[in-house]
Amino acid sequence: MEKVKLIRFVAQKTGECAQRCMGWDALNALYSVTYETDHKYETPYHSRFKDYLTWVQKKDIMVHGTMTDPGETGA
């Protein structure tokens, strides 16, 4: 638990990823989930997601994932 507190503290103070980047984690999860969903249900999500990533790269924009923790409150 102390490690999690330290990671949160560093992220709050620096405004940066601490240890792992949520944006990369989110993209990796979406890539996998859209592929598996298409395979199971014959949907177009994976190709649309890849088109979105191509658009993001061409526009040179930043994508960010966010992790929330509704179980803790306070400073």
Buried (B, 14 or more C-beta within 10 A) or exposed (E): EEEEEEBBEEBEEEEEBBEEEEBEEBBEEBBEEBBEBBEEEEEEBBEEBEEBBEEEEEEEEEEEBEEEEEEEEEE
